[in-house]
Amino acid sequence: MIDSTRFGSITIDGKTYDSDVVVTWEGRVKEARTEVRHEIGESDFLKLLFERSDIVVIGTGQYGDMKVSEDVRKFAKDKKVRLVVKPTPEAINRFNIFVGNGKRVVAYMHVTC
C-alpha cells in the first residue's frame, strides 16, 4: 500500500522515494521515468501493461499537471484496459482501494507538478 505523498516524494510501506515510481498490487516498487518529461506516452504505458494488471492508475502529480497522451487514452480504450488518471494524492487513494479489494492494479505515480 502507498502511505503518502508530498511534492517531490512518495512513501510506500514506510520507505520514501524521491522520484516517480511504478507500484504493483504485489507491492513491487521501481523508480521510473517517462520518455518525454511530464507526459505518459504510449511506450511508457506499454511498460505498465507488462505487469499484467487489470487496472492502470496514473498519478499525474501533486497538482495534476502531468499529461497522459491521447494515444494512451485511445490505446487503453481499444484494448479494454481500465485506465484511471488522477492527481497523485487521489490516485494513491484509488490504488489503495483497488489493492484492498484484491484487484490486479499497477500505478505510475508522478511526484512533482
GIWO-V765741 format. One record per residue. N is the residue number from 1. RES is the residue in one small letter. SS is DSSP state (alpha for helix, beta for strand, coil for the rest). PHI is phi in radians with two decimals (* if undefined). PSI is psi as a letter, one per 30 degrees, with the letter a starting at -180 (999 if undefined). Layout:
N;RES;SS;PHI;PSI + N;RES;SS;PHI;PSI
//
This chain:
1;m;coil;*;l + 2;i;beta;-1.63;k + 3;d;beta;-1.37;e + 4;s;beta;-2.92;l + 5;t;beta;-2.57;l + 6;r;beta;-2.60;l + 7;f;coil;-0.96;j + 8;g;coil;1.61;f + 9;s;beta;-2.72;l + 10;i;beta;-2.51;k + 11;t;beta;-2.01;k + 12;i;beta;-2.27;k + 13;d;coil;0.85;h + 14;g;coil;1.45;f + 15;k;beta;-1.82;k + 16;t;beta;-1.73;k + 17;y;beta;-2.00;k + 18;d;coil;-1.81;g + 19;s;coil;-2.55;l + 20;d;coil;-1.05;l + 21;v;beta;-2.42;l + 22;v;beta;-1.90;k + 23;v;beta;-2.22;k + 24;t;beta;-1.89;l + 25;w;coil;-1.06;f + 26;e;coil;-1.46;f + 27;g;coil;1.61;g + 28;r;coil;-1.31;k + 29;v;beta;-2.26;k + 30;k;beta;-2.28;k + 31;e;beta;-1.15;k + 32;a;coil;-2.49;l + 33;r;coil;-2.50;k + 34;t;coil;-1.58;l + 35;e;coil;-1.17;e + 36;v;beta;-1.91;k + 37;r;coil;-0.99;k + 38;h;coil;1.11;h + 39;e;beta;-2.66;k + 40;i;beta;-1.55;j + 41;g;coil;-1.81;a + 42;e;alpha;-1.06;e + 43;s;alpha;-1.15;e + 44;d;alpha;-1.13;e + 45;f;alpha;-1.15;e + 46;l;alpha;-1.05;e + 47;k;alpha;-1.08;e + 48;l;alpha;-1.17;e + 49;l;alpha;-1.19;f + 50;f;coil;-1.09;f + 51;e;coil;-1.34;f + 52;r;coil;0.97;h + 53;s;coil;-1.78;l + 54;d;coil;-1.58;f + 55;i;beta;-2.36;k + 56;v;beta;-2.04;k + 57;v;beta;-1.90;k + 58;i;beta;-2.07;j + 59;g;beta;-1.58;j + 60;t;beta;-1.63;g + 61;g;coil;1.80;l + 62;q;coil;-1.04;e + 63;y;coil;-1.95;g + 64;g;coil;1.33;g + 65;d;coil;-1.53;f + 66;m;coil;-1.21;k + 67;k;beta;-1.64;k + 68;v;beta;-2.04;j + 69;s;coil;-1.10;l + 70;e;alpha;-1.09;e + 71;d;alpha;-1.04;e + 72;v;alpha;-1.12;e + 73;r;alpha;-1.06;e + 74;k;alpha;-1.17;e + 75;f;alpha;-1.04;e + 76;a;alpha;-1.06;e + 77;k;alpha;-1.12;e + 78;d;alpha;-1.08;e + 79;k;coil;-1.59;g + 80;k;coil;1.01;h + 81;v;coil;-1.66;k + 82;r;beta;-1.26;k + 83;l;beta;-2.06;k + 84;v;beta;-2.05;j + 85;v;beta;-2.10;j + 86;k;beta;-2.54;l + 87;p;coil;-0.95;k + 88;t;alpha;-0.91;e + 89;p;alpha;-1.01;e + 90;e;alpha;-1.25;e + 91;a;alpha;-1.09;e + 92;i;alpha;-1.05;e + 93;n;alpha;-1.03;e + 94;r;alpha;-1.10;e + 95;f;alpha;-1.01;e + 96;n;alpha;-1.08;e + 97;i;alpha;-1.12;e + 98;f;alpha;-1.05;e + 99;v;alpha;-1.07;e + 100;g;alpha;-1.07;f + 101;n;coil;-1.62;g + 102;g;coil;1.37;g + 103;k;coil;-1.40;k + 104;r;coil;-1.52;j + 105;v;beta;-2.27;k + 106;v;beta;-2.21;k + 107;a;beta;-2.31;k + 108;y;beta;-1.91;j + 109;m;beta;-1.99;j + 110;h;beta;-1.54;k + 111;v;coil;-1.83;f + 112;t;coil;-1.99;a + 113;c;coil;0.23;999
//
